Amino acid sequence: MPTFDLYGFAETDLSAVSQAVESVLGVEFARRDNPHMGGEFFATRPGPGNEHFVLRRNHDPGTDGPAEGDFPKYPTLLYVNCTHRSEEVRARLQSLDGPPEHLRQGPLRR
């Protein structure tokens, strides 16, 4: 069963985080813009099993608060969606300078 993981970064520079994540995971982010997601964000195309990654600011423009209210201290969030390699992704992310905090893991929430 695929899992969904959430990571929080202390780093505020989305471009810097995207480059670091690309280097350790071997993925390629595309810059996108969506006002409902707080403006600029980065996303990958779906890969095997529909695995994909979304990197965004922890800001909800609708409420002007954090997008992930349980984790307000992390300005940058990485969503790992539909992965079958959660442990591998976690280990690779932990090799980063200033590694992210693993905040949540679980199956798809409906």
C-alpha positions in Angstrom: 0.0 0.0 0.0 1.4 3.4 -0.9 2.2 5.8 1.9 2.1 9.6 2.2 4.9 11.3 4.2 5.2 14.9 5.3 8.6 16.6 6.0 9.3 20.0 7.5 12.4 22.0 6.7 13.7 24.9 8.7 15.1 26.5 5.5 12.9 29.2 4.0 14.4 29.3 0.5 12.3 27.0 -1.7 14.8 27.0 -4.6 17.6 25.9 -2.3 15.5 23.1 -0.8 14.3 21.9 -4.2 17.9 21.7 -5.4 19.0 19.8 -2.3 16.0 17.3 -2.5 16.6 16.8 -6.3 20.2 15.9 -5.6 19.6 13.2 -3.0 16.4 11.7 -4.4 17.2 11.9 -8.1 13.9 13.7 -9.0 13.3 16.8 -11.0 11.1 19.6 -9.7 9.2 22.0 -11.9 8.5 25.5 -10.5 4.8 26.2 -10.4 2.6 29.0 -9.1 -0.8 28.6 -7.5 -2.4 31.4 -5.3 -4.4 28.7 -3.4 -1.1 27.1 -2.3 0.6 30.3 -1.2 2.1 31.2 -4.6 5.3 29.6 -5.7 5.8 25.9 -5.2 7.7 23.0 -6.8 6.3 19.6 -7.9 7.5 16.5 -9.7 5.7 14.7 -12.4 4.2 11.4 -11.2 6.6 8.5 -11.4 6.2 4.7 -10.9 3.0 4.0 -8.9 2.0 7.7 -9.2 4.8 8.6 -6.7 5.3 12.4 -6.7 6.7 15.2 -4.5 5.4 18.6 -3.7 7.5 21.3 -2.0 5.7 24.4 -0.7 5.6 27.1 1.9 3.8 26.3 5.1 1.3 29.1 4.5 -2.4 29.0 3.7 -3.4 32.2 2.0 -7.1 31.6 2.8 -6.5 31.8 6.6 -3.1 33.6 6.6 -1.9 30.8 8.9 0.1 27.7 8.4 -1.0 25.2 5.8 -0.2 22.5 8.3 -1.5 23.9 11.5 0.1 21.1 13.6 3.5 22.1 12.4 3.7 25.9 12.4 7.5 26.1 13.1 8.4 24.6 9.7 8.3 27.3 7.0 8.9 24.7 4.1 7.0 21.5 3.6 7.8 18.4 1.5 4.9 16.1 0.7 5.9 12.6 -0.5 2.9 11.2 -2.2 2.0 7.6 -3.2 5.4 6.2 -2.3 6.3 2.5 -1.9 9.8 3.5 -0.7 9.2 5.6 2.3 12.2 4.3 4.3 14.6 4.9 1.4 13.3 8.4 0.9 13.6 9.2 4.6 17.2 7.8 4.7 18.2 9.9 1.7 16.6 13.1 3.1 18.4 12.6 6.4 21.8 12.8 4.5 21.1 16.5 3.7 22.8 19.3 5.6 20.0 20.6 7.9 17.9 17.5 7.3 14.1 17.8 7.5 12.0 16.6 10.3 9.7 13.7 9.4 6.3 15.0 10.6 3.7 12.5 9.5 3.2 9.2 7.6 0.1 7.4 6.7 -2.1 6.0 4.0 -4.1 8.2 1.8 -6.7 10.1 3.8 -10.2 10.2 2.3 
